[in-house]
Amino acid sequence: MLRITKQSLLNGTLVIEKEGTETVVATLNATIQEDGSSNINRFIQSNALYLSNKKAMDDDFARFDAAMTAMMSED
């Protein structure tokens, strides 16, 4: 029997630009399932860059969380 499910995805990338070169610091993924359950994942790819830019990174994490909350309200 075929079961089809619907999910909403949200993806983000936190990037630092230094001397014209962009470096990915973290990747963010969120999924909202059809049944209303959700999850959010954060993959920090450079601890050193994250820690040296912690305030900006944490602000971006908060913006991503807010986008996910808004998306949850739409479903």
Secondary structure as GFF3:
##gff-version 3
##sequence-region A 1 75
A	DSSP	beta_strand	7	18	.	.	.	ID=ss1
A	DSSP	beta_strand	21	33	.	.	.	ID=ss2
A	DSSP	beta_strand	38	44	.	.	.	ID=ss3
A	DSSP	alpha_helix	47	52	.	.	.	ID=ss4
A	DSSP	alpha_helix	54	74	.	.	.	ID=ss5
###
